Amino acid sequence: MDGGTMVVLIPDRMSRSEEQHWVAEMERKLLRSAKRKASPARASDEALMARCRELSLRYLDGTCEPASVRWVAPMRTRWASCTPTQGTIRVSERLRDVPAWVLDYVLVHELAHLRVSAHNAEFWALCGRYPKTERAIGYLEGLSAAAGLGITGVDDPAAEPAAGTDGEHLA
């Protein structure tokens, strides 16, 4: 892709019908790949909540049930945030277009805060149940750097960041 345009390079020797066939085939593969990568949780707050329920069951023994999960305007310094005392999770609109596995990591991270508010060994053990944790953290760090966002919200497991007011933790 070059911006919003699909670019297909083909050998000069191909006939017009071969060219049409391969352009259609590459477009089909690109669309299929995009659908696989996109999370259905992008659609709405309700879909985001449903995805949290699935992730809690799969990776956190179903023990992390948020009171609410919602998309919010792009946060200045975070990908998402959680207020454990209220059971609320907020997810930055910046994550609507990331691959599903990256959004899933952020949701698991915030769900884990509902059980363990500190960024301690127990918390990171919960996050580590999600198999793509380290890969997702790397993706988010790269995304932040490439976009010049300066978001450092993928917490350092070795450091305990300060809690916000009312027990709020930000990822």
CNS distance restraints for C-alpha pairs under 8 A (distance, minus, plus):
assign (resid   1 and name CA) (resid   5 and name CA) 5.54 0.50 0.50
assign (resid   1 and name CA) (resid   6 and name CA) 4.52 0.50 0.50
assign (resid   1 and name CA) (resid   7 and name CA) 5.82 0.50 0.50
assign (resid   2 and name CA) (resid   6 and name CA) 6.26 0.50 0.50
assign (resid   2 and name CA) (resid   7 and name CA) 6.65 0.50 0.50
assign (resid   6 and name CA) (resid  27 and name CA) 7.68 0.50 0.50
assign (resid   8 and name CA) (resid  23 and name CA) 6.51 0.50 0.50
assign (resid   8 and name CA) (resid  26 and name CA) 7.57 0.50 0.50
assign (resid  10 and name CA) (resid  14 and name CA) 7.39 0.50 0.50
assign (resid  10 and name CA) (resid  19 and name CA) 7.25 0.50 0.50
assign (resid  14 and name CA) (resid  18 and name CA) 5.80 0.50 0.50
assign (resid  14 and name CA) (resid  19 and name CA) 6.11 0.50 0.50
assign (resid  15 and name CA) (resid  19 and name CA) 6.11 0.50 0.50
assign (resid  16 and name CA) (resid  20 and name CA) 6.22 0.50 0.50
assign (resid  17 and name CA) (resid  21 and name CA) 6.14 0.50 0.50
assign (resid  18 and name CA) (resid  22 and name CA) 6.19 0.50 0.50
assign (resid  19 and name CA) (resid  23 and name CA) 6.08 0.50 0.50
assign (resid  20 and name CA) (resid  24 and name CA) 6.12 0.50 0.50
assign (resid  21 and name CA) (resid  25 and name CA) 6.13 0.50 0.50
assign (resid  22 and name CA) (resid  26 and name CA) 6.01 0.50 0.50
assign (resid  23 and name CA) (resid  27 and name CA) 6.12 0.50 0.50
assign (resid  24 and name CA) (resid  28 and name CA) 6.14 0.50 0.50
assign (resid  25 and name CA) (resid  29 and name CA) 6.30 0.50 0.50
assign (resid  26 and name CA) (resid  30 and name CA) 6.08 0.50 0.50
assign (resid  27 and name CA) (resid  31 and name CA) 6.15 0.50 0.50
assign (resid  28 and name CA) (resid  32 and name CA) 6.12 0.50 0.50
assign (resid  29 and name CA) (resid  33 and name CA) 6.04 0.50 0.50
assign (resid  30 and name CA) (resid  34 and name CA) 6.17 0.50 0.50
assign (resid  31 and name CA) (resid  35 and name CA) 6.21 0.50 0.50
assign (resid  32 and name CA) (resid  36 and name CA) 6.32 0.50 0.50
assign (resid  33 and name CA) (resid  37 and name CA) 6.28 0.50 0.50
assign (resid  34 and name CA) (resid  38 and name CA) 6.11 0.50 0.50
assign (resid  37 and name CA) (resid  99 and name CA) 4.81 0.50 0.50
assign (resid  37 and name CA) (resid 100 and name CA) 5.44 0.50 0.50
assign (resid  37 and name CA) (resid 101 and name CA) 7.70 0.50 0.50
assign (resid  38 and name CA) (resid  42 and name CA) 7.75 0.50 0.50
assign (resid  38 and name CA) (resid  97 and name CA) 7.13 0.50 0.50
assign (resid  38 and name CA) (resid  98 and name CA) 7.28 0.50 0.50
assign (resid  38 and name CA) (resid  99 and name CA) 5.50 0.50 0.50
assign (resid  38 and name CA) (resid 100 and name CA) 5.27 0.50 0.50
assign (resid  39 and name CA) (resid  99 and name CA) 6.80 0.50 0.50
assign (resid  39 and name CA) (resid 100 and name CA) 4.38 0.50 0.50
assign (resid  39 and name CA) (resid 101 and name CA) 7.99 0.50 0.50
assign (resid  39 and name CA) (resid 103 and name CA) 7.60 0.50 0.50
assign (resid  40 and name CA) (resid  47 and name CA) 6.76 0.50 0.50
assign (resid  41 and name CA) (resid  45 and name CA) 7.61 0.50 0.50
assign (resid  41 and name CA) (resid  46 and name CA) 7.95 0.50 0.50
assign (resid  41 and name CA) (resid  47 and name CA) 4.58 0.50 0.50
assign (resid  41 and name CA) (resid  48 and name CA) 4.41 0.50 0.50
assign (resid  41 and name CA) (resid  49 and name CA) 7.85 0.50 0.50
assign (resid  41 and name CA) (resid  50 and name CA) 7.61 0.50 0.50
assign (resid  41 and name CA) (resid  51 and name CA) 6.10 0.50 0.50
assign (resid  42 and name CA) (resid  47 and name CA) 7.09 0.50 0.50
assign (resid  42 and name CA) (resid  48 and name CA) 6.83 0.50 0.50
assign (resid  42 and name CA) (resid  96 and name CA) 5.43 0.50 0.50
assign (resid  42 and name CA) (resid  97 and name CA) 7.82 0.50 0.50
assign (resid  43 and name CA) (resid  47 and name CA) 6.19 0.50 0.50
assign (resid  43 and name CA) (resid  48 and name CA) 7.71 0.50 0.50
assign (resid  44 and name CA) (resid  48 and name CA) 6.24 0.50 0.50
assign (resid  44 and name CA) (resid  70 and name CA) 7.93 0.50 0.50
assign (resid  44 and name CA) (resid  71 and name CA) 7.64 0.50 0.50
assign (resid  45 and name CA) (resid  49 and name CA) 6.19 0.50 0.50
assign (resid  45 and name CA) (resid  69 and name CA) 6.33 0.50 0.50
assign (resid  45 and name CA) (resid  70 and name CA) 4.78 0.50 0.50
assign (resid  45 and name CA) (resid  71 and name CA) 6.14 0.50 0.50
assign (resid  46 and name CA) (resid  50 and name CA) 6.21 0.50 0.50
assign (resid  46 and name CA) (resid  69 and name CA) 7.91 0.50 0.50
assign (resid  46 and name CA) (resid  70 and name CA) 7.94 0.50 0.50
assign (resid  47 and name CA) (resid  51 and name CA) 6.18 0.50 0.50
assign (resid  48 and name CA) (resid  52 and name CA) 6.30 0.50 0.50
assign (resid  48 and name CA) (resid  69 and name CA) 6.53 0.50 0.50
assign (resid  48 and name CA) (resid  70 and name CA) 6.93 0.50 0.50
assign (resid  49 and name CA) (resid  53 and name CA) 6.38 0.50 0.50
assign (resid  49 and name CA) (resid  66 and name CA) 7.98 0.50 0.50
assign (resid  49 and name CA) (resid  68 and name CA) 7.07 0.50 0.50
assign (resid  49 and name CA) (resid  69 and name CA) 5.54 0.50 0.50
assign (resid  49 and name CA) (resid  70 and name CA) 7.65 0.50 0.50
assign (resid  50 and name CA) (resid  54 and name CA) 6.44 0.50 0.50
assign (resid  51 and name CA) (resid  55 and name CA) 6.17 0.50 0.50
assign (resid  52 and name CA) (resid  56 and name CA) 5.95 0.50 0.50
assign (resid  52 and name CA) (resid  65 and name CA) 7.79 0.50 0.50
assign (resid  52 and name CA) (resid  66 and name CA) 7.98 0.50 0.50
assign (resid  52 and name CA) (resid 107 and name CA) 6.44 0.50 0.50
assign (resid  52 and name CA) (resid 108 and name CA) 7.52 0.50 0.50
assign (resid  52 and name CA) (resid 111 and name CA) 7.47 0.50 0.50
assign (resid  53 and name CA) (resid  57 and name CA) 6.23 0.50 0.50
assign (resid  53 and name CA) (resid  62 and name CA) 7.35 0.50 0.50
assign (resid  53 and name CA) (resid  65 and name CA) 6.78 0.50 0.50
assign (resid  54 and name CA) (resid  58 and name CA) 6.15 0.50 0.50
assign (resid  55 and name CA) (resid  59 and name CA) 5.78 0.50 0.50
assign (resid  55 and name CA) (resid  60 and name CA) 7.21 0.50 0.50
assign (resid  55 and name CA) (resid 104 and name CA) 7.41 0.50 0.50
assign (resid  55 and name CA) (resid 107 and name CA) 7.77 0.50 0.50
assign (resid  55 and name CA) (resid 108 and name CA) 6.57 0.50 0.50
assign (resid  56 and name CA) (resid  60 and name CA) 4.70 0.50 0.50
assign (resid  56 and name CA) (resid  61 and name CA) 6.24 0.50 0.50
assign (resid  56 and name CA) (resid  62 and name CA) 4.65 0.50 0.50
assign (resid  56 and name CA) (resid  63 and name CA) 6.58 0.50 0.50
assign (resid  56 and name CA) (resid  64 and name CA) 5.70 0.50 0.50
assign (resid  56 and name CA) (resid  65 and name CA) 7.23 0.50 0.50
assign (resid  56 and name CA) (resid 108 and name CA) 7.21 0.50 0.50
assign (resid  56 and name CA) (resid 111 and name CA) 7.12 0.50 0.50
assign (resid  57 and name CA) (resid  61 and name CA) 5.08 0.50 0.50
assign (resid  57 and name CA) (resid  62 and name CA) 3.87 0.50 0.50
assign (resid  57 and name CA) (resid  63 and name CA) 7.44 0.50 0.50
assign (resid  58 and name CA) (resid  62 and name CA) 7.15 0.50 0.50
assign (resid  59 and name CA) (resid 108 and name CA) 7.75 0.50 0.50
assign (resid  59 and name CA) (resid 126 and name CA) 7.82 0.50 0.50
assign (resid  59 and name CA) (resid 129 and name CA) 5.78 0.50 0.50
assign (resid  59 and name CA) (resid 130 and name CA) 6.20 0.50 0.50
assign (resid  60 and name CA) (resid  64 and name CA) 6.69 0.50 0.50
assign (resid  60 and name CA) (resid 112 and name CA) 7.54 0.50 0.50
assign (resid  60 and name CA) (resid 126 and name CA) 6.87 0.50 0.50
assign (resid  60 and name CA) (resid 129 and name CA) 7.66 0.50 0.50
assign (resid  63 and name CA) (resid 115 and name CA) 7.67 0.50 0.50
assign (resid  64 and name CA) (resid 111 and name CA) 5.71 0.50 0.50
assign (resid  64 and name CA) (resid 112 and name CA) 6.89 0.50 0.50
assign (resid  64 and name CA) (resid 114 and name CA) 5.97 0.50 0.50
assign (resid  64 and name CA) (resid 115 and name CA) 6.43 0.50 0.50
assign (resid  65 and name CA) (resid  87 and name CA) 7.69 0.50 0.50
assign (resid  65 and name CA) (resid 111 and name CA) 7.46 0.50 0.50
assign (resid  65 and name CA) (resid 114 and name CA) 7.69 0.50 0.50
assign (resid  66 and name CA) (resid  87 and name CA) 4.84 0.50 0.50
assign (resid  66 and name CA) (resid  88 and name CA) 5.87 0.50 0.50
assign (resid  66 and name CA) (resid  89 and name CA) 7.04 0.50 0.50
assign (resid  66 and name CA) (resid 111 and name CA) 7.22 0.50 0.50
assign (resid  66 and name CA) (resid 114 and name CA) 7.29 0.50 0.50
assign (resid  67 and name CA) (resid  86 and name CA) 7.18 0.50 0.50
assign (resid  67 and name CA) (resid  87 and name CA) 4.94 0.50 0.50
assign (resid  67 and name CA) (resid  88 and name CA) 5.65 0.50 0.50
assign (resid  68 and name CA) (resid  87 and name CA) 6.73 0.50 0.50
assign (resid  68 and name CA) (resid  88 and name CA) 4.95 0.50 0.50
assign (resid  68 and name CA) (resid  89 and name CA) 6.25 0.50 0.50
assign (resid  69 and name CA) (resid  88 and name CA) 6.00 0.50 0.50
assign (resid  69 and name CA) (resid  89 and name CA) 4.69 0.50 0.50
assign (resid  69 and name CA) (resid  90 and name CA) 5.76 0.50 0.50
assign (resid  69 and name CA) (resid  91 and name CA) 7.53 0.50 0.50
assign (resid  70 and name CA) (resid  89 and name CA) 6.57 0.50 0.50
assign (resid  70 and name CA) (resid  90 and name CA) 5.12 0.50 0.50
assign (resid  70 and name CA) (resid  91 and name CA) 6.16 0.50 0.50
assign (resid  71 and name CA) (resid  90 and name CA) 5.88 0.50 0.50
assign (resid  71 and name CA) (resid  91 and name CA) 4.86 0.50 0.50
assign (resid  71 and name CA) (resid  92 and name CA) 5.90 0.50 0.50
assign (resid  71 and name CA) (resid  93 and name CA) 5.91 0.50 0.50
assign (resid  72 and name CA) (resid  90 and name CA) 6.19 0.50 0.50
assign (resid  72 and name CA) (resid  91 and name CA) 5.85 0.50 0.50
assign (resid  72 and name CA) (resid  92 and name CA) 5.18 0.50 0.50
assign (resid  72 and name CA) (resid  93 and name CA) 5.78 0.50 0.50
assign (resid  73 and name CA) (resid  92 and name CA) 5.91 0.50 0.50
assign (resid  73 and name CA) (resid  93 and name CA) 5.52 0.50 0.50
assign (resid  74 and name CA) (resid  92 and name CA) 4.81 0.50 0.50
assign (resid  74 and name CA) (resid  93 and name CA) 5.09 0.50 0.50
assign (resid  74 and name CA) (resid  94 and name CA) 5.62 0.50 0.50
assign (resid  75 and name CA) (resid  79 and name CA) 6.67 0.50 0.50
assign (resid  75 and name CA) (resid  80 and name CA) 7.66 0.50 0.50
assign (resid  75 and name CA) (resid  92 and name CA) 5.70 0.50 0.50
assign (resid  75 and name CA) (resid  93 and name CA) 7.95 0.50 0.50
assign (resid  75 and name CA) (resid  94 and name CA) 7.99 0.50 0.50
assign (resid  76 and name CA) (resid 149 and name CA) 7.93 0.50 0.50
assign (resid  76 and name CA) (resid 151 and name CA) 7.46 0.50 0.50
assign (resid  77 and name CA) (resid 149 and name CA) 7.77 0.50 0.50
assign (resid  77 and name CA) (resid 150 and name CA) 7.04 0.50 0.50
assign (resid  77 and name CA) (resid 151 and name CA) 4.80 0.50 0.50
assign (resid  77 and name CA) (resid 152 and name CA) 6.87 0.50 0.50
assign (resid  77 and name CA) (resid 153 and name CA) 6.74 0.50 0.50
assign (resid  78 and name CA) (resid  92 and name CA) 7.49 0.50 0.50
assign (resid  78 and name CA) (resid 151 and name CA) 5.78 0.50 0.50
assign (resid  78 and name CA) (resid 152 and name CA) 7.03 0.50 0.50
assign (resid  78 and name CA) (resid 153 and name CA) 4.95 0.50 0.50
assign (resid  78 and name CA) (resid 170 and name CA) 6.51 0.50 0.50
assign (resid  78 and name CA) (resid 171 and name CA) 5.84 0.50 0.50
assign (resid  79 and name CA) (resid  91 and name CA) 6.36 0.50 0.50
assign (resid  79 and name CA) (resid  92 and name CA) 5.32 0.50 0.50
assign (resid  79 and name CA) (resid  94 and name CA) 7.27 0.50 0.50
assign (resid  79 and name CA) (resid  95 and name CA) 7.13 0.50 0.50
assign (resid  79 and name CA) (resid 106 and name CA) 7.69 0.50 0.50
assign (resid  79 and name CA) (resid 151 and name CA) 7.51 0.50 0.50
assign (resid  79 and name CA) (resid 153 and name CA) 6.30 0.50 0.50
assign (resid  79 and name CA) (resid 170 and name CA) 7.95 0.50 0.50
assign (resid  79 and name CA) (resid 171 and name CA) 5.98 0.50 0.50
assign (resid  80 and name CA) (resid  89 and name CA) 7.29 0.50 0.50
assign (resid  80 and name CA) (resid  90 and name CA) 5.50 0.50 0.50
assign (resid  80 and name CA) (resid  91 and name CA) 4.31 0.50 0.50
assign (resid  80 and name CA) (resid  92 and name CA) 5.53 0.50 0.50
assign (resid  80 and name CA) (resid 106 and name CA) 7.17 0.50 0.50
assign (resid  80 and name CA) (resid 110 and name CA) 7.46 0.50 0.50
assign (resid  80 and name CA) (resid 170 and name CA) 6.14 0.50 0.50
assign (resid  80 and name CA) (resid 171 and name CA) 5.33 0.50 0.50
assign (resid  81 and name CA) (resid  89 and name CA) 5.77 0.50 0.50
assign (resid  81 and name CA) (resid  90 and name CA) 5.27 0.50 0.50
assign (resid  81 and name CA) (resid  91 and name CA) 6.62 0.50 0.50
assign (resid  81 and name CA) (resid 110 and name CA) 6.79 0.50 0.50
assign (resid  81 and name CA) (resid 168 and name CA) 7.35 0.50 0.50
assign (resid  81 and name CA) (resid 169 and name CA) 5.96 0.50 0.50
assign (resid  81 and name CA) (resid 170 and name CA) 4.14 0.50 0.50
assign (resid  81 and name CA) (resid 171 and name CA) 5.65 0.50 0.50
assign (resid  82 and name CA) (resid  87 and name CA) 7.26 0.50 0.50
assign (resid  82 and name CA) (resid  88 and name CA) 5.65 0.50 0.50
assign (resid  82 and name CA) (resid  89 and name CA) 4.43 0.50 0.50
assign (resid  82 and name CA) (resid  90 and name CA) 6.37 0.50 0.50
assign (resid  82 and name CA) (resid 110 and name CA) 5.88 0.50 0.50
assign (resid  82 and name CA) (resid 113 and name CA) 6.92 0.50 0.50
assign (resid  82 and name CA) (resid 114 and name CA) 7.76 0.50 0.50
assign (resid  82 and name CA) (resid 168 and name CA) 5.77 0.50 0.50
assign (resid  82 and name CA) (resid 169 and name CA) 5.42 0.50 0.50
assign (resid  82 and name CA) (resid 170 and name CA) 6.08 0.50 0.50
assign (resid  82 and name CA) (resid 171 and name CA) 7.99 0.50 0.50
assign (resid  83 and name CA) (resid  87 and name CA) 5.83 0.50 0.50
assign (resid  83 and name CA) (resid  88 and name CA) 5.33 0.50 0.50
assign (resid  83 and name CA) (resid  89 and name CA) 6.61 0.50 0.50
assign (resid  83 and name CA) (resid 114 and name CA) 7.90 0.50 0.50
assign (resid  83 and name CA) (resid 166 and name CA) 7.15 0.50 0.50
assign (resid  83 and name CA) (resid 167 and name CA) 6.12 0.50 0.50
assign (resid  83 and name CA) (resid 168 and name CA) 4.24 0.50 0.50
assign (resid  83 and name CA) (resid 169 and name CA) 6.29 0.50 0.50
assign (resid  84 and name CA) (resid  88 and name CA) 6.64 0.50 0.50
assign (resid  84 and name CA) (resid 113 and name CA) 6.34 0.50 0.50
assign (resid  84 and name CA) (resid 114 and name CA) 4.95 0.50 0.50
assign (resid  84 and name CA) (resid 115 and name CA) 7.88 0.50 0.50
assign (resid  84 and name CA) (resid 117 and name CA) 6.64 0.50 0.50
assign (resid  84 and name CA) (resid 167 and name CA) 6.38 0.50 0.50
assign (resid  84 and name CA) (resid 168 and name CA) 6.42 0.50 0.50
assign (resid  84 and name CA) (resid 169 and name CA) 7.78 0.50 0.50
assign (resid  85 and name CA) (resid 166 and name CA) 6.96 0.50 0.50
assign (resid  85 and name CA) (resid 167 and name CA) 6.49 0.50 0.50
assign (resid  85 and name CA) (resid 168 and name CA) 7.82 0.50 0.50
assign (resid  87 and name CA) (resid 114 and name CA) 6.43 0.50 0.50
assign (resid  89 and name CA) (resid 110 and name CA) 6.73 0.50 0.50
assign (resid  89 and name CA) (resid 111 and name CA) 7.94 0.50 0.50
assign (resid  91 and name CA) (resid  95 and name CA) 7.37 0.50 0.50
assign (resid  92 and name CA) (resid  96 and name CA) 7.86 0.50 0.50
assign (resid  95 and name CA) (resid 103 and name CA) 6.59 0.50 0.50
assign (resid  96 and name CA) (resid 103 and name CA) 7.99 0.50 0.50
assign (resid  98 and name CA) (resid 102 and name CA) 6.32 0.50 0.50
assign (resid  98 and name CA) (resid 103 and name CA) 6.60 0.50 0.50
assign (resid  99 and name CA) (resid 103 and name CA) 6.69 0.50 0.50
assign (resid 100 and name CA) (resid 104 and name CA) 6.04 0.50 0.50
assign (resid 101 and name CA) (resid 105 and name CA) 6.29 0.50 0.50
assign (resid 101 and name CA) (resid 132 and name CA) 7.17 0.50 0.50
assign (resid 101 and name CA) (resid 136 and name CA) 7.19 0.50 0.50
assign (resid 102 and name CA) (resid 106 and name CA) 6.52 0.50 0.50
assign (resid 102 and name CA) (resid 132 and name CA) 7.98 0.50 0.50
assign (resid 102 and name CA) (resid 136 and name CA) 5.00 0.50 0.50
assign (resid 102 and name CA) (resid 137 and name CA) 7.98 0.50 0.50
assign (resid 102 and name CA) (resid 139 and name CA) 7.43 0.50 0.50
assign (resid 102 and name CA) (resid 140 and name CA) 7.72 0.50 0.50
assign (resid 103 and name CA) (resid 107 and name CA) 6.23 0.50 0.50
assign (resid 104 and name CA) (resid 108 and name CA) 6.12 0.50 0.50
assign (resid 105 and name CA) (resid 109 and name CA) 6.06 0.50 0.50
assign (resid 105 and name CA) (resid 127 and name CA) 7.87 0.50 0.50
assign (resid 105 and name CA) (resid 130 and name CA) 6.82 0.50 0.50
assign (resid 105 and name CA) (resid 132 and name CA) 7.11 0.50 0.50
assign (resid 105 and name CA) (resid 133 and name CA) 5.93 0.50 0.50
assign (resid 105 and name CA) (resid 136 and name CA) 6.41 0.50 0.50
assign (resid 106 and name CA) (resid 110 and name CA) 6.27 0.50 0.50
assign (resid 106 and name CA) (resid 171 and name CA) 7.59 0.50 0.50
assign (resid 107 and name CA) (resid 111 and name CA) 5.97 0.50 0.50
assign (resid 108 and name CA) (resid 112 and name CA) 6.01 0.50 0.50
assign (resid 108 and name CA) (resid 127 and name CA) 6.36 0.50 0.50
assign (resid 108 and name CA) (resid 130 and name CA) 7.24 0.50 0.50
assign (resid 109 and name CA) (resid 113 and name CA) 6.71 0.50 0.50
assign (resid 109 and name CA) (resid 127 and name CA) 5.68 0.50 0.50
assign (resid 109 and name CA) (resid 171 and name CA) 7.48 0.50 0.50
assign (resid 110 and name CA) (resid 114 and name CA) 7.06 0.50 0.50
assign (resid 110 and name CA) (resid 171 and name CA) 7.22 0.50 0.50
assign (resid 111 and name CA) (resid 115 and name CA) 7.33 0.50 0.50
assign (resid 112 and name CA) (resid 116 and name CA) 6.08 0.50 0.50
assign (resid 112 and name CA) (resid 117 and name CA) 7.71 0.50 0.50
assign (resid 112 and name CA) (resid 123 and name CA) 6.41 0.50 0.50
assign (resid 112 and name CA) (resid 126 and name CA) 6.23 0.50 0.50
assign (resid 112 and name CA) (resid 127 and name CA) 6.60 0.50 0.50
assign (resid 113 and name CA) (resid 117 and name CA) 4.57 0.50 0.50
assign (resid 113 and name CA) (resid 118 and name CA) 7.28 0.50 0.50
assign (resid 113 and name CA) (resid 123 and name CA) 7.25 0.50 0.50
assign (resid 113 and name CA) (resid 169 and name CA) 7.46 0.50 0.50
assign (resid 116 and name CA) (resid 122 and name CA) 7.28 0.50 0.50
assign (resid 116 and name CA) (resid 123 and name CA) 5.64 0.50 0.50
assign (resid 117 and name CA) (resid 123 and name CA) 7.60 0.50 0.50
assign (resid 117 and name CA) (resid 167 and name CA) 7.29 0.50 0.50
assign (resid 117 and name CA) (resid 169 and name CA) 6.99 0.50 0.50
assign (resid 118 and name CA) (resid 123 and name CA) 6.78 0.50 0.50
assign (resid 118 and name CA) (resid 160 and name CA) 7.17 0.50 0.50
assign (resid 118 and name CA) (resid 163 and name CA) 7.96 0.50 0.50
assign (resid 118 and name CA) (resid 169 and name CA) 8.00 0.50 0.50
assign (resid 119 and name CA) (resid 123 and name CA) 5.58 0.50 0.50
assign (resid 119 and name CA) (resid 124 and name CA) 6.77 0.50 0.50
assign (resid 119 and name CA) (resid 155 and name CA) 7.91 0.50 0.50
assign (resid 119 and name CA) (resid 157 and name CA) 6.55 0.50 0.50
assign (resid 119 and name CA) (resid 159 and name CA) 7.61 0.50 0.50
assign (resid 119 and name CA) (resid 160 and name CA) 5.55 0.50 0.50
assign (resid 119 and name CA) (resid 161 and name CA) 7.42 0.50 0.50
assign (resid 120 and name CA) (resid 124 and name CA) 6.33 0.50 0.50
assign (resid 120 and name CA) (resid 157 and name CA) 7.11 0.50 0.50
assign (resid 120 and name CA) (resid 160 and name CA) 7.04 0.50 0.50
assign (resid 121 and name CA) (resid 125 and name CA) 6.04 0.50 0.50
assign (resid 121 and name CA) (resid 157 and name CA) 7.73 0.50 0.50
assign (resid 122 and name CA) (resid 126 and name CA) 6.43 0.50 0.50
assign (resid 123 and name CA) (resid 127 and name CA) 6.41 0.50 0.50
assign (resid 124 and name CA) (resid 128 and name CA) 5.88 0.50 0.50
assign (resid 124 and name CA) (resid 157 and name CA) 6.71 0.50 0.50
assign (resid 125 and name CA) (resid 129 and name CA) 6.65 0.50 0.50
assign (resid 126 and name CA) (resid 130 and name CA) 7.83 0.50 0.50
assign (resid 127 and name CA) (resid 133 and name CA) 6.84 0.50 0.50
assign (resid 128 and name CA) (resid 133 and name CA) 6.16 0.50 0.50
assign (resid 132 and name CA) (resid 136 and name CA) 5.94 0.50 0.50
assign (resid 133 and name CA) (resid 137 and name CA) 6.21 0.50 0.50
assign (resid 134 and name CA) (resid 138 and name CA) 6.26 0.50 0.50
assign (resid 135 and name CA) (resid 139 and name CA) 6.24 0.50 0.50
assign (resid 136 and name CA) (resid 140 and name CA) 6.16 0.50 0.50
assign (resid 137 and name CA) (resid 141 and name CA) 6.15 0.50 0.50
assign (resid 137 and name CA) (resid 154 and name CA) 6.07 0.50 0.50
assign (resid 138 and name CA) (resid 142 and name CA) 6.11 0.50 0.50
assign (resid 139 and name CA) (resid 143 and name CA) 6.05 0.50 0.50
assign (resid 140 and name CA) (resid 144 and name CA) 6.06 0.50 0.50
assign (resid 140 and name CA) (resid 154 and name CA) 7.27 0.50 0.50
assign (resid 141 and name CA) (resid 145 and name CA) 6.19 0.50 0.50
assign (resid 141 and name CA) (resid 151 and name CA) 7.75 0.50 0.50
assign (resid 141 and name CA) (resid 152 and name CA) 7.33 0.50 0.50
assign (resid 141 and name CA) (resid 154 and name CA) 7.25 0.50 0.50
assign (resid 142 and name CA) (resid 146 and name CA) 5.94 0.50 0.50
assign (resid 143 and name CA) (resid 147 and name CA) 6.06 0.50 0.50
assign (resid 144 and name CA) (resid 148 and name CA) 5.90 0.50 0.50
assign (resid 144 and name CA) (resid 149 and name CA) 4.98 0.50 0.50
assign (resid 144 and name CA) (resid 150 and name CA) 5.82 0.50 0.50
assign (resid 144 and name CA) (resid 151 and name CA) 5.65 0.50 0.50
assign (resid 144 and name CA) (resid 152 and name CA) 7.81 0.50 0.50
assign (resid 145 and name CA) (resid 149 and name CA) 6.42 0.50 0.50
assign (resid 145 and name CA) (resid 150 and name CA) 6.48 0.50 0.50
assign (resid 153 and name CA) (resid 170 and name CA) 6.83 0.50 0.50
assign (resid 153 and name CA) (resid 171 and name CA) 4.54 0.50 0.50
assign (resid 154 and name CA) (resid 171 and name CA) 5.59 0.50 0.50
assign (resid 155 and name CA) (resid 159 and name CA) 7.73 0.50 0.50
assign (resid 155 and name CA) (resid 161 and name CA) 7.76 0.50 0.50
assign (resid 155 and name CA) (resid 171 and name CA) 6.26 0.50 0.50
assign (resid 156 and name CA) (resid 160 and name CA) 7.62 0.50 0.50
assign (resid 163 and name CA) (resid 167 and name CA) 5.86 0.50 0.50
assign (resid 163 and name CA) (resid 168 and name CA) 5.87 0.50 0.50
assign (resid 163 and name CA) (resid 169 and name CA) 5.58 0.50 0.50
assign (resid 164 and name CA) (resid 168 and name CA) 4.65 0.50 0.50
assign (resid 164 and name CA) (resid 169 and name CA) 6.00 0.50 0.50
assign (resid 164 and name CA) (resid 170 and name CA) 7.92 0.50 0.50
